Amino acid sequence: MASLLELQRSFGAALRGGADSATVDDAARACGLEPPANLSIYRHNSDHAFRSALEIGFPVLRRRVGDDYFRQLAHHYRVACPSRSGDLHWAGQDFSVFLAEHLRGGDYAWLADLARLEWGREAAAVCAELPALGADALRKYPAEMLEHLTFTLQPSLRLVESPFPVFSVWFANQGENASPVDQSAGRECGMIRLRSNSMEVTRLAPDLFSCMDSLVHGATLGEAVTAANVGESRLIEVLGFLFSSSLVSSLTPAPGRRQGTSS
C-alpha cells in the first residue's frame, strides 16, 4: 500500500504536469481511495493560479513576448522550479535564474535580466521602510572618520545591472503597444526601492551604482569610493543622492574605528 506521502507526491507531480493521472490513480487505489474523476480540473486550476501569479509579477516581460510564449515559459518554469511556498507572491523568485539557463545564448537571453528587474519590484514591495537619516547625521563624526563609516541602506533597495537596456525596456513598456527598444543601446544599471508605499524604479550612473553596490555589500565609504573611482566633487553628489533619496537608515563606524580616533 502506498503511503500518504507517496500519494501526496504523486498528486503534486500530476498537478505540475510531471506525472499522468494514471500514476495518481494507482497511488490512490493503493491507499484504498477512489481516484478523482476530474484530476484535470485540479491541474487546470493549479496551473492557472501559478501562471496568474507570474503574470502579475512580470507584466512587462509578458507584454514583450506575448501571451502564448509567456504561457510556455511559465509551464517550463513550473516543471523545473515548482513553488515551495503556500504564498503565491514568491512563485516568481527563481524565474530570472530559470530564464538565464533556459534562454542562454539565444536572442531572448536579455529577458532574464528584465525578469530580475521585475522581480526586484515584487521583492521590494514586501519589505519594511525604515526611518531615514538626513545628511546632518554625518556631523556626528569627525572628518577623518567619514571614510570608515558603513552605510545601512533601506531593506527594500534592489540593484540591477545588465549588459542590455532593460531599464529602457521597462520604462518604455508601461503602456500598451510600446515600440521595441534597440538592444544595441547596451549596458544599463539602476535601482528599485519602496518609498512611501509606492515603488520607484530609477536608472543610475555607473559610478553611483558601483558605490551603492559596494555599500550594500558592507564596504566602508572609503572602500566604496575607491572601487567606484569617485572623486571629491562627485562624492558630494553621491552622498547628496543617498540622503535626499531617504536611502540611508543608519551609519556605523567600521570595526576597530571608534568615533574621535584615527587609529
C-alpha positions as CSV (number, residue, x, y, z in Angstrom):
1,M,0.0,0.0,0.0
2,A,1.3,3.4,-1.0
3,S,1.9,5.8,1.9
4,L,0.2,9.1,2.3
5,L,3.4,10.9,1.5
6,E,3.8,8.9,-1.8
7,L,0.2,9.7,-2.7
8,Q,0.8,13.4,-2.0
9,R,4.0,13.5,-4.0
10,S,2.3,11.7,-7.0
11,F,-0.6,14.1,-6.8
12,G,1.6,17.1,-6.7
13,A,3.7,15.9,-9.6
14,A,0.5,15.3,-11.6
15,L,-0.7,18.9,-10.9
16,R,2.6,20.2,-12.2
17,G,2.4,18.1,-15.3
18,G,5.2,15.8,-14.2
19,A,3.1,12.7,-13.9
20,D,0.0,11.4,-15.7
21,S,-3.3,10.8,-14.0
22,A,-2.9,7.0,-14.1
23,T,0.1,7.4,-11.7
24,V,-2.1,9.3,-9.2
25,D,-4.9,6.8,-9.7
26,D,-2.7,3.9,-8.9
27,A,-1.4,5.5,-5.8
28,A,-4.9,6.4,-4.7
29,R,-6.1,2.9,-5.2
30,A,-3.2,1.5,-3.2
31,C,-4.4,3.7,-0.3
32,G,-8.0,2.4,-0.7
33,L,-9.2,5.7,-2.2
34,E,-11.4,6.1,-5.2
35,P,-9.3,8.2,-7.6
36,P,-10.8,11.6,-8.5
37,A,-12.7,11.5,-11.8
38,N,-11.6,15.0,-12.8
39,L,-7.9,15.4,-11.9
40,S,-7.7,17.7,-14.9
41,I,-9.8,20.3,-13.0
42,Y,-7.3,20.4,-10.2
43,R,-4.4,20.5,-12.7
44,H,-6.0,23.4,-14.6
45,N,-6.8,25.4,-11.5
46,S,-3.3,24.9,-10.1
47,D,-1.6,25.8,-13.4
48,H,-3.9,28.9,-13.8
49,A,-3.1,30.2,-10.3
50,F,0.6,29.7,-10.8
51,R,0.6,31.4,-14.2
52,S,-1.6,34.3,-12.9
53,A,0.9,35.0,-10.2
54,L,3.7,35.2,-12.8
55,E,1.6,37.5,-15.0
56,I,1.1,39.9,-12.0
57,G,4.8,39.9,-11.2
58,F,6.2,40.1,-14.7
59,P,3.8,42.2,-16.8
60,V,6.4,43.8,-19.0
61,L,8.1,40.5,-19.8
62,R,4.7,39.1,-20.7
63,R,3.9,42.1,-22.9
64,R,7.2,41.8,-24.8
65,V,6.9,38.0,-25.5
66,G,3.2,37.7,-25.9
67,D,0.7,35.6,-24.1
68,D,1.4,32.3,-25.9
69,Y,5.1,32.3,-25.3
70,F,4.7,33.6,-21.8
71,R,2.4,30.6,-21.1
72,Q,5.1,28.2,-22.5
73,L,7.8,29.8,-20.3
74,A,5.5,29.6,-17.2
75,H,4.9,26.0,-17.8
76,H,8.5,25.0,-18.3
77,Y,9.5,27.1,-15.2
78,R,6.9,25.5,-13.0
79,V,8.1,22.0,-14.0
80,A,11.7,23.0,-13.4
81,C,11.1,25.1,-10.3
82,P,7.8,24.2,-8.5
83,S,6.7,26.6,-5.8
84,R,7.8,25.6,-2.3
85,S,5.6,28.2,-0.6
86,G,1.9,28.5,0.1
87,D,2.2,32.2,-0.7
88,L,2.0,32.7,-4.5
89,H,3.8,36.0,-4.1
90,W,7.0,34.0,-4.1
91,A,6.2,31.9,-7.2
92,G,8.5,34.1,-9.4
93,Q,11.5,34.3,-7.2
94,D,13.6,31.9,-9.3
95,F,12.1,33.0,-12.7
96,S,15.1,35.1,-13.7
97,V,17.5,32.2,-12.8
98,F,15.4,29.8,-14.8
99,L,15.3,32.1,-17.8
100,A,19.0,32.7,-17.7
101,E,19.6,29.0,-18.3
102,H,16.6,28.3,-20.5
103,L,17.4,31.2,-22.9
104,R,21.2,31.1,-22.7
105,G,22.9,32.0,-25.9
106,G,19.7,32.9,-27.7
107,D,18.2,36.1,-29.0
108,Y,16.0,36.3,-25.9
109,A,18.7,35.9,-23.3
110,W,18.1,39.5,-22.2
111,L,14.7,38.5,-20.8
112,A,16.4,37.0,-17.8
113,D,17.7,40.5,-16.7
114,L,14.3,42.0,-17.4
115,A,12.8,39.4,-15.1
116,R,15.4,40.3,-12.4
117,L,14.2,43.9,-12.6
118,E,10.6,43.0,-12.3
119,W,11.2,40.5,-9.5
120,G,13.1,43.3,-7.7
121,R,9.9,45.2,-7.6
122,E,8.0,42.2,-6.2
123,A,10.6,41.5,-3.6
124,A,10.9,45.2,-2.6
125,A,7.1,45.5,-2.2
126,V,7.1,43.3,0.9
127,C,10.0,45.0,2.7
128,A,9.8,47.4,5.6
129,E,10.6,51.1,5.2
130,L,13.0,52.2,7.9
131,P,13.3,55.8,9.2
132,A,15.8,57.6,7.1
133,L,18.7,59.7,8.2
134,G,19.4,63.2,6.8
135,A,22.8,64.4,5.7
136,D,23.3,66.2,9.0
137,A,23.9,62.7,10.6
138,L,27.4,63.0,9.2
139,R,28.1,65.9,11.5
140,K,28.3,63.4,14.4
141,Y,31.6,62.1,13.1
142,P,34.9,63.9,12.6
143,A,36.1,64.4,9.1
144,E,38.8,61.7,9.4
145,M,36.2,59.1,10.4
146,L,33.9,59.5,7.4
147,E,35.8,57.1,5.1
148,H,35.5,54.4,7.8
149,L,31.7,54.6,8.0
150,T,29.5,51.8,6.8
151,F,26.0,52.7,5.5
152,T,22.9,50.6,6.1
153,L,20.6,51.3,3.2
154,Q,16.8,50.7,3.0
155,P,16.0,47.0,3.1
156,S,13.8,47.3,0.0
157,L,16.7,48.5,-2.1
158,R,17.4,46.2,-5.1
159,L,20.3,47.0,-7.5
160,V,20.2,45.6,-11.1
161,E,22.9,45.8,-13.7
162,S,22.6,44.3,-17.1
163,P,24.5,44.3,-20.4
164,F,21.2,45.0,-22.0
165,P,19.0,48.2,-21.8
166,V,16.4,46.5,-19.5
167,F,15.5,49.7,-17.7
168,S,14.7,51.4,-21.0
169,V,12.6,48.4,-21.9
170,W,10.8,48.6,-18.6
171,F,10.1,52.3,-18.8
172,A,9.0,52.1,-22.5
173,N,6.5,49.3,-21.7
174,Q,4.5,51.0,-19.0
175,G,1.7,51.3,-21.6
176,E,0.3,49.1,-24.4
177,N,1.7,49.0,-27.9
178,A,5.2,50.1,-27.0
179,S,7.9,50.1,-29.7
180,P,10.8,47.7,-29.3
181,V,13.9,49.1,-27.6
182,D,17.1,48.9,-29.6
183,Q,19.2,46.3,-27.8
184,S,22.4,47.9,-29.1
185,A,21.8,50.7,-26.6
186,G,23.9,48.5,-24.3
187,R,24.5,48.3,-20.6
188,E,22.2,49.9,-18.0
189,C,22.1,49.8,-14.3
190,G,19.6,51.1,-11.7
191,M,17.7,50.5,-8.5
192,I,14.3,49.5,-7.3
193,R,13.0,50.5,-3.9
194,L,9.9,51.0,-1.9
195,R,9.2,54.6,-0.9
196,S,6.1,56.0,0.8
197,N,4.2,52.8,-0.1
198,S,5.0,53.2,-3.8
199,M,7.6,51.5,-6.0
200,E,10.4,53.6,-7.5
201,V,12.5,52.4,-10.5
202,T,15.5,54.6,-11.3
203,R,18.3,54.4,-13.7
204,L,21.7,55.2,-12.1
205,A,25.0,56.4,-13.4
206,P,27.6,53.5,-13.4
207,D,29.8,55.1,-10.7
208,L,26.8,55.8,-8.4
209,F,25.6,52.2,-8.9
210,S,29.1,50.9,-8.2
211,C,29.4,52.9,-5.0
212,M,25.9,51.9,-3.8
213,D,26.6,48.2,-4.6
214,S,29.8,48.3,-2.5
215,L,27.9,49.9,0.4
216,V,25.2,47.3,0.2
217,H,27.8,44.6,0.5
218,G,29.3,46.1,3.6
219,A,32.2,48.2,2.3
220,T,33.1,51.4,4.1
221,L,32.5,54.7,2.4
222,G,36.2,55.0,1.6
223,E,36.3,51.5,0.1
224,A,33.2,52.2,-2.0
225,V,34.5,55.5,-3.3
226,T,37.8,53.8,-4.3
227,A,36.1,50.9,-6.0
228,A,33.8,53.3,-8.0
229,N,36.7,55.7,-8.8
230,V,34.7,58.6,-7.4
231,G,36.4,62.0,-6.9
232,E,35.8,64.5,-4.2
233,S,33.2,66.6,-6.1
234,R,31.4,63.5,-7.3
235,L,31.4,62.1,-3.8
236,I,29.4,65.1,-2.6
237,E,26.8,64.4,-5.3
238,V,26.7,60.7,-4.4
239,L,26.1,61.5,-0.7
240,G,23.5,64.0,-1.7
241,F,21.7,61.4,-3.7
242,L,21.8,58.8,-0.9
243,F,20.5,61.2,1.8
244,S,18.0,63.2,-0.3
245,S,16.5,59.9,-1.6
246,S,16.0,58.7,2.0
247,L,18.1,55.6,1.4
248,V,20.3,55.8,4.5
249,S,18.9,54.2,7.6
250,S,22.0,54.1,9.8
251,L,25.7,54.9,9.9
252,T,28.2,52.7,11.8
253,P,32.0,53.1,12.2
254,A,33.8,50.1,10.8
255,P,35.1,47.6,13.5
256,G,38.2,48.9,15.1
257,R,37.3,52.5,14.3
258,R,35.9,54.5,17.2
259,Q,34.5,58.0,17.0
260,G,37.2,60.5,17.6
261,T,40.1,58.2,16.9
262,S,42.2,57.8,13.8
263,S,43.9,54.5,14.6
